[in-house]
Amino acid sequence: MESISENVRSQMRKGVLEYCILSILSRKEAYASNILEELKAANMLVVEGTLYPLLIRQKNQGLLSYRWEESTQGPPRKYYVITEKGREQLSEMDAAWEEMVRSIQTLKQ
């Protein structure tokens, strides 16, 4: 059974996954498995079943686009790219995150 603290961490991670995806793609375009690897390396535990709906939603919102690239190992790969609208959204998320951190720090004093 999942502990209360693990449940809290899980809920907090879900709340920032879209922000994390845009942050990753702001540095470079990426294949879905690369995004998963980066999220896991940052302890943002996520599975493919969670990632793909987020990528689709962000694409439908115009925050991401993708391109197909032939692969030497199997089928073509879909590489995700942040759009200008996505960069604007990321900038807004950066500001909101900083504001939230400041608010929490104020409350903890």
C-alpha positions in Angstrom: 0.0 0.0 0.0 1.3 3.5 -0.9 2.3 5.6 2.0 0.7 9.0 2.6 3.9 10.8 1.9 4.4 8.9 -1.3 0.9 9.8 -2.4 1.5 13.5 -1.6 4.7 13.4 -3.7 2.9 11.7 -6.5 0.1 14.3 -6.6 2.7 17.1 -6.6 4.6 15.5 -9.4 1.4 15.2 -11.5 0.8 18.9 -11.0 4.1 19.9 -12.5 4.6 17.3 -15.3 3.4 19.6 -18.1 5.8 22.3 -16.8 8.6 19.7 -16.8 7.9 18.6 -20.4 8.0 22.1 -21.7 11.2 22.7 -19.8 12.9 19.7 -21.3 11.7 20.6 -24.8 12.9 24.2 -24.4 16.4 22.9 -24.4 16.1 20.5 -27.4 13.6 18.5 -29.4 13.1 15.0 -28.0 11.7 11.6 -28.7 9.1 10.5 -26.1 11.5 7.9 -24.5 14.2 10.7 -24.1 11.6 12.8 -22.2 10.7 9.8 -20.0 14.4 9.2 -19.3 15.0 12.8 -18.3 11.9 12.8 -16.0 13.0 9.6 -14.4 16.5 10.9 -13.9 15.0 13.9 -12.1 13.0 11.5 -9.9 9.8 12.7 -11.6 8.6 9.1 -11.8 6.3 8.7 -14.7 5.2 6.0 -17.1 4.4 6.1 -20.8 0.7 5.8 -20.1 1.0 9.2 -18.2 3.3 10.9 -20.7 1.5 10.3 -24.0 -1.8 11.9 -23.0 0.1 15.0 -21.7 2.0 15.3 -25.0 -1.2 15.0 -27.0 -2.9 17.6 -24.9 0.0 20.0 -25.2 0.1 19.4 -28.9 -3.6 20.1 -29.2 -3.1 23.3 -27.2 -0.4 24.4 -29.7 2.4 24.2 -27.2 4.2 21.5 -29.0 4.6 20.2 -32.5 6.4 17.1 -33.7 8.3 15.8 -36.7 8.9 12.3 -37.9 12.5 11.0 -38.3 13.5 7.7 -39.9 15.2 5.4 -37.5 17.9 2.9 -38.2 16.4 0.7 -35.5 12.8 0.1 -36.3 9.9 2.4 -37.2 10.2 6.2 -37.7 10.4 8.2 -34.4 8.2 11.2 -33.5 10.3 14.1 -32.1 8.6 16.7 -30.1 9.4 20.4 -30.5 8.3 23.3 -28.3 6.4 26.0 -30.3 6.6 29.8 -29.8 3.2 29.5 -27.9 4.8 26.8 -25.8 7.8 29.1 -25.0 5.3 31.8 -23.9 3.4 29.3 -21.7 6.7 28.1 -20.2 7.7 31.7 -19.4 4.3 32.2 -17.6 4.8 28.9 -15.8 8.3 30.0 -14.7 6.9 33.2 -13.2 4.0 31.3 -11.5 6.5 28.7 -10.1 8.7 31.5 -8.7 5.7 33.2 -7.1 4.5 29.9 -5.6 7.9 29.2 -4.1 8.1 32.7 -2.6 4.6 32.3 -1.2 5.4 28.9 0.4 8.7 30.3 1.8 6.7 33.2 3.3 4.3 30.9 4.9 7.0 28.7 6.5 8.7 31.7 8.2 
